[in-house]
Each structure stands twice: as C-alpha cells, then as structure tokens.
Amino acid sequence: MSNIRITKQFNFETGHALYGYDGKCKNVHGHSYKLSVTVIGKPIADNSNVKFGMVIDFTDLKKIVKEEIVDQFDHATVFNKNTPHVELAKELQARDHHVILVDYQPTSENMVIDFANRIKSRLPQGINLHSLKLQETETSFAEWYQSDN
C-alpha cells in the first residue's frame, strides 16, 4: 500500500520576546500562530479495524498536538531562560501569568524544531512526522521537514 500524507491545522496565540535582537521583536509581543502538522504512513488495511483506511485518525493527531503544543503555548508568553528575560518571566509568573521558559531563542525557527520533537515522541508506531509549518504572520513562516533532518 502507498504512503499517504495527511495534514491537520491548528491555531493558537502566543507572546514572546527576542532578547538581544536589533529590531522591534526585542519587545514583548504576540502572534496568532497557525501550525500545519503533516504525518506520513500507510492507511490501515485491516477491514476489521475501526480506523480502516486511515493513516491516523485526525482526532488522534489532534489530541497529540493539542496536548503537546496548543494547550501549553496558547495564551502563554515564551522567553529564553538563559537571558535576563528570566527576571521579567518571574514577575509575570508571580502575577499568575502563563510563562514558558525555553532553552532557546523563541523564534519561529526554533519553536518549530521544539514542536517537531514533542510531536514525534507521541506518534504511534508506523506513523512518522513528515513536516511542520509554523506561520507567525500571514506572510512569514518557518518549515521543518524530516527529510532535511
């Protein structure tokens, strides 16, 4: 049977700041992110399986991405924990804000690498992550492809 790619799209709002950057993104700001997740595998051939004909149930893929990415990053502010932004993060956390501290500069490029690792660890056997597209604005996005890695 042929390998088939399926894609599910997700939306979430996240704030961040890029420490040391020489432009406007050094300031805390937010984006309406759009994440496209594409997996690849063979459709289930066993006609007694309730998922017969599916590579993966879109509901199952949604559960993985929702738990690993959307539920964690939606309406959060992301800072690199290895910068002075950690002080701002502590202040926001003390005021009951949802803050995520990461060990990388929270650019779309680095976030998409993080997201790929999170999703890959949860996919069932026989299903592989093919690509991710993280759209930061209508005209700017970062892409991750397994074939490049």
HELIX and SHEET records of a PDB file:
HELIX    1   1 LYS A   24  LYS A   26  5                                   3    
HELIX    2   2 PHE A   58  VAL A   65  1                                   8    
HELIX    3   3 LYS A   66  VAL A   70  3                                   5    
HELIX    4   4 ASP A   71  PHE A   73  1                                   3    
HELIX    5   5 HIS A   85  ALA A   94  1                                  10    
HELIX    6   6 SER A  108  LYS A  120  1                                  13    
HELIX    7   7 GLN A  146  ASP A  148  5                                   3    
SHEET    1   A 6 VAL A  99  VAL A 102  0                                        
SHEET    2   A 6 ALA A  76  ASN A  80  1                                        
SHEET    3   A 6 ILE A   4  HIS A  16  1                                        
SHEET    4   A 6 HIS A  29  GLY A  41 -1                                        
SHEET    5   A 6 ASN A 128  GLN A 135 -1                                        
SHEET    6   A 6 PHE A 141  TYR A 145 -1                                        
END                                                                             
